Each structure stands twice: as structure tokens, then as C-alpha cells.
Amino acid sequence: MTSTKDTLFATPQLEIAGFRFDRAVARVFPDMIRRSVPGYETIIAMTGTLAERYVQPGSQCYDLGCSLGASTLAMRHHVRHSDCRIIAVDNSAAMLSQCREILADDDGEIPVELVCGDIEQIPVHNATMTVLNFTLQFIPVDRRNALLQRISDGLQPGGVLVLSEKVAFEDPQHQQLMIELHHHFKRANGYSELEISQKRSALEDVLVPETLAVHRQRLREAGFSSVDVWFQCFNFASLIAIK
């Protein structure tokens, strides 16, 4: 599928609505995330590498907040056991519609079940790998503990959760530095000051980042015995949590 260039915030908007994963976003999403999230391609590639290492025979993998299925495809092409399956969940019908087209063109043999639903309500069981790539940040903060507990309960011992997030920093000076470096990254990828400003307004109160310390504590409280960061670029990080 050919990606369309993201120009959603290129013209001035009198009233900026909260960010939604609708049809307009789905159409430009590959371009948007590549130009907005530093290290995204590396995180997706390593998701596949982790699947090869951790996914066990007869088990299930979950991609929660799967969007267009990048993490799903990474797992699909690296899982070594034909009796596994992947459950890919998203609450955006527009995103899943395009994800279904992408999967139809893929030659991977691991079966994938696409589910249009709320990831907070999806049962997780017999899992050896679950992926939350830039998804938890959109869940209300007071409901994040319960989601991670459900994921932990559904993982087999030794199973892994990959949690990738935009993160915040306790030190205000460092927080401002990371914001400025991220904006520089976006400018270098062709976004204008108007686009950066308007998208930031659209994401305000929709995407709520937390510090790495908060993420580590929450994961340990959910029952993960080993938690640490494996990748970080500016204010984007990915953690591996092993049950």
C-alpha cells in the first residue's frame, strides 16, 4: 500500500479538534509516524526480533492498538512456530480496514485475527508476547494499571511485554530540551512550525505521557519481574517487561 504524505495540519485551523484515528489519519499514518516518531522503524524491527526469541509453541501474541499492523507483521515474519497466532486489536474501524488490506497482501503464514474493539476489554490469555507500541499513552491514566494487570495475568511465565511510549521527564529543563529536539526532528522531516503547533494542540489531553520511573513502577506492580528500557531517542522510549 502506497503511503500518502501527511498534510493534515498544514493549513491554519480556526478550531483544532482532539486527535482521532479516523479515515484521514489512516490514509497518511505510515508517513505521519515515520516523520513524527524517532526510531519507529527500529522499534518495529526489534519487535520482530523479540518475537523470534520469546514466542513459544502453541501460544498467542497480542498487538494491542495495532493501527495498520506494523508490529503484527514484524511478529508474523519472525515467530518460529506455525501453531501460534496473533490477535491484533484496534478500536478504529478506519485503521483496521487498511490493516486488513495490508495483511491480505502479506505472505506470512502465522494466522492473524483482527479485532475491532476496546483493548481494555479484550481478554488476554495463553500469551507469550504482547505489544503496546504507542498505545498506552492514549488510555486515561487512571485506567492504565488495570490494563497492564490484565496483560500480565494473561502472559505465561517468561512471557514478554513490549511497551513503547512518548515519555515525560521530571526535570523541567530536560523536559524542554527533549521537546525542542523532537521538534527539530520533525522540522528536519519536512513539517512546518504550523503543522507542529497544530498537531501538538490536537494531541493535548489526548496523549498523556508519563515518566519512565512511573512506567517501571506500574509494570513491577502488575507482576513483571524484569523491566528496563531497551531503546530511547529523545522523548520516545521502549521498555521490555518480562513476567
C-alpha positions as CSV (number, residue, x, y, z in Angstrom):
1,M,0.0,0.0,0.0
2,T,1.4,3.4,-1.0
3,S,1.6,5.9,1.8
4,T,0.1,9.4,1.3
5,K,2.0,12.4,2.6
6,D,0.7,13.8,5.9
7,T,-0.6,17.3,5.3
8,L,-3.4,17.1,7.9
9,F,-2.2,20.1,9.8
10,A,-0.6,22.1,7.0
11,T,-3.3,24.7,6.7
12,P,-4.5,27.0,9.6
13,Q,-7.4,25.7,11.5
14,L,-9.7,28.0,13.5
15,E,-10.7,25.3,15.9
16,I,-8.5,22.3,16.5
17,A,-10.4,19.1,17.5
18,G,-8.8,16.4,19.6
19,F,-6.7,13.9,17.6
20,R,-8.6,10.9,16.3
21,F,-7.5,7.8,14.4
22,D,-10.1,8.4,11.7
23,R,-10.0,7.7,7.9
24,A,-8.0,10.8,7.2
25,V,-5.3,9.8,9.7
26,A,-5.3,6.1,8.5
27,R,-4.6,7.3,4.9
28,V,-1.4,9.1,5.9
29,F,-0.4,7.2,9.0
30,P,2.7,5.5,7.7
31,D,4.2,8.8,6.6
32,M,3.0,10.6,9.8
33,I,4.5,8.2,12.2
34,R,7.8,7.8,10.3
35,R,8.2,11.6,10.3
36,S,7.0,12.1,13.9
37,V,8.5,9.3,16.0
38,P,12.3,9.0,16.0
39,G,13.4,5.4,16.0
40,Y,10.0,4.0,15.0
41,E,11.4,1.7,12.3
42,T,14.0,0.3,14.8
43,I,11.3,-0.4,17.4
44,I,9.2,-2.3,14.8
45,A,12.2,-4.3,13.6
46,M,13.2,-5.3,17.1
47,T,9.6,-6.2,17.9
48,G,10.1,-9.0,15.3
49,T,13.5,-10.0,16.8
50,L,11.9,-10.2,20.3
51,A,9.1,-12.4,18.8
52,E,11.6,-14.8,17.5
53,R,13.2,-15.0,20.9
54,Y,10.2,-15.2,23.2
55,V,7.2,-16.6,21.4
56,Q,6.6,-20.2,22.4
57,P,4.9,-23.1,20.6
58,G,1.0,-23.1,20.8
59,S,0.9,-19.7,22.3
60,Q,-0.7,-16.4,21.3
61,C,0.7,-12.9,20.6
62,Y,-1.3,-9.7,21.0
63,D,-0.8,-6.4,19.2
64,L,-3.0,-4.0,21.3
65,G,-3.6,-0.8,19.4
66,C,-2.3,-2.4,16.2
67,S,-3.1,0.6,13.8
68,L,-2.1,-0.6,10.3
69,G,-0.4,-3.7,11.7
70,A,3.3,-2.8,11.6
71,S,4.0,-4.7,14.8
72,T,1.8,-7.5,13.8
73,L,3.7,-8.0,10.6
74,A,7.0,-7.9,12.4
75,M,5.9,-10.7,14.7
76,R,4.3,-12.6,11.9
77,H,7.5,-12.8,10.0
78,H,9.7,-13.8,13.0
79,V,7.6,-16.2,15.0
80,R,9.2,-19.6,14.5
81,H,6.2,-21.8,15.5
82,S,3.4,-22.5,13.0
83,D,0.9,-23.3,15.7
84,C,0.9,-19.8,17.1
85,R,-1.5,-17.0,16.2
86,I,-1.6,-13.2,16.5
87,I,-4.6,-11.2,17.8
88,A,-4.4,-7.6,16.6
89,V,-6.8,-5.2,18.2
90,D,-7.7,-1.6,17.4
91,N,-10.8,0.5,18.1
92,S,-10.5,2.4,14.9
93,A,-12.5,0.8,12.1
94,A,-10.7,3.0,9.5
95,M,-7.3,1.8,10.7
96,L,-8.4,-1.9,10.8
97,S,-9.9,-1.6,7.3
98,Q,-6.5,-0.6,5.9
99,C,-4.7,-3.1,8.1
100,R,-6.8,-5.8,6.6
101,E,-5.8,-4.8,3.1
102,I,-2.1,-4.8,4.1
103,L,-2.4,-8.2,5.7
104,A,-4.1,-9.6,2.6
105,D,-1.1,-8.7,0.5
106,D,1.3,-10.2,3.0
107,D,2.7,-13.8,2.5
108,G,3.2,-14.5,6.2
109,E,1.9,-17.9,7.3
110,I,1.1,-17.2,11.0
111,P,-2.7,-16.7,11.3
112,V,-3.8,-13.2,12.4
113,E,-7.2,-12.4,13.9
114,L,-8.2,-8.7,13.5
115,V,-10.5,-7.4,16.3
116,C,-12.2,-4.1,16.2
117,G,-12.7,-3.4,19.9
118,D,-11.6,-1.7,23.1
119,I,-8.2,-3.1,24.2
120,E,-9.2,-2.5,27.8
121,Q,-11.9,-5.2,27.4
122,I,-10.1,-7.7,25.2
123,P,-9.2,-10.9,27.2
124,V,-5.6,-11.8,27.1
125,H,-4.7,-15.5,27.6
126,N,-2.1,-18.1,26.8
127,A,0.2,-15.2,25.6
128,T,3.9,-15.3,25.4
129,M,4.2,-11.8,23.8
130,T,2.1,-8.7,24.0
131,V,2.9,-5.4,22.2
132,L,1.7,-2.0,23.2
133,N,3.5,0.3,20.8
134,F,2.5,3.9,21.4
135,T,-0.9,2.8,22.7
136,L,-0.9,3.1,26.5
137,Q,-0.3,6.9,26.2
138,F,-3.9,7.2,24.8
139,I,-5.5,5.3,27.7
140,P,-6.7,7.5,30.6
141,V,-4.1,7.5,33.3
142,D,-6.4,6.1,36.0
143,R,-7.1,3.0,33.8
144,R,-3.6,2.1,32.8
145,N,-2.9,0.0,35.9
146,A,-5.8,-2.3,35.2
147,L,-4.9,-2.8,31.6
148,L,-1.3,-3.8,32.4
149,Q,-2.5,-6.1,35.1
150,R,-4.8,-7.8,32.6
151,I,-1.9,-8.2,30.2
152,S,0.3,-9.6,32.9
153,D,-2.3,-12.0,34.1
154,G,-2.7,-13.3,30.5
155,L,1.0,-13.8,29.9
156,Q,2.7,-17.1,30.6
157,P,5.7,-17.1,32.9
158,G,8.7,-15.9,30.9
159,G,6.4,-14.0,28.5
160,V,7.3,-10.5,27.4
161,L,5.5,-7.2,27.0
162,V,6.9,-4.6,24.7
163,L,5.8,-1.1,25.8
164,S,6.7,1.8,23.6
165,E,5.7,5.3,24.7
166,K,6.2,9.0,24.4
167,V,7.7,9.8,27.8
168,A,8.0,12.8,30.1
169,F,10.8,13.9,32.3
170,E,10.8,15.1,35.9
171,D,13.5,17.8,35.3
172,P,11.8,20.7,33.6
173,Q,15.0,21.7,31.8
174,H,15.4,18.2,30.4
175,Q,11.8,18.1,29.5
176,Q,12.1,21.3,27.5
177,L,15.3,20.0,25.8
178,M,13.6,16.8,24.7
179,I,10.6,18.7,23.3
180,E,12.9,21.0,21.3
181,L,14.9,18.1,20.0
182,H,11.8,16.3,18.9
183,H,10.5,19.4,17.2
184,H,13.9,19.7,15.4
185,F,13.4,16.1,14.3
186,K,10.0,16.9,12.8
187,R,11.3,20.0,11.1
188,A,14.1,18.0,9.6
189,N,11.4,15.6,8.2
190,G,9.5,18.4,6.5
191,Y,6.9,19.5,9.0
192,S,6.3,23.3,9.3
193,E,6.0,25.2,12.5
194,L,2.3,25.5,11.9
195,E,1.9,21.7,11.5
196,I,4.0,21.0,14.6
197,S,2.0,23.5,16.7
198,Q,-1.5,22.5,15.5
199,K,-0.8,18.8,15.9
200,R,0.5,19.4,19.4
201,S,-2.7,21.2,20.2
202,A,-4.8,18.3,18.8
203,L,-2.9,15.8,21.0
204,E,-3.1,17.8,24.2
205,D,-5.1,15.9,26.8
206,V,-5.5,13.0,24.3
207,L,-1.9,11.7,24.5
208,V,-0.7,11.9,28.1
209,P,3.0,10.9,28.6
210,E,4.4,9.7,31.9
211,T,8.0,9.3,33.2
212,L,10.0,6.2,32.8
213,A,10.0,5.8,36.6
214,V,6.2,5.7,36.6
215,H,6.2,3.1,33.8
216,R,8.7,0.9,35.6
217,Q,6.8,1.0,38.9
218,R,3.5,0.3,37.3
219,L,4.9,-2.7,35.4
220,R,6.5,-4.1,38.5
221,E,3.3,-3.7,40.4
222,A,1.5,-5.6,37.6
223,G,3.8,-8.6,38.2
224,F,6.6,-8.2,35.8
225,S,9.9,-9.4,37.4
226,S,12.3,-7.7,34.9
227,V,11.7,-4.3,33.5
228,D,14.0,-1.9,31.6
229,V,14.4,0.4,28.7
230,W,16.0,-1.1,25.6
231,F,15.5,1.8,23.3
232,Q,15.2,5.6,23.6
233,C,15.5,8.6,21.3
234,F,14.6,12.0,22.8
235,N,11.2,11.7,24.5
236,F,10.3,8.3,22.9
237,A,11.2,5.1,24.6
238,S,10.5,1.4,24.5
239,L,10.6,-1.0,27.5
240,I,10.8,-4.7,27.8
241,A,8.9,-6.3,30.7
242,I,9.3,-10.0,31.4
243,K,6.9,-11.9,33.6
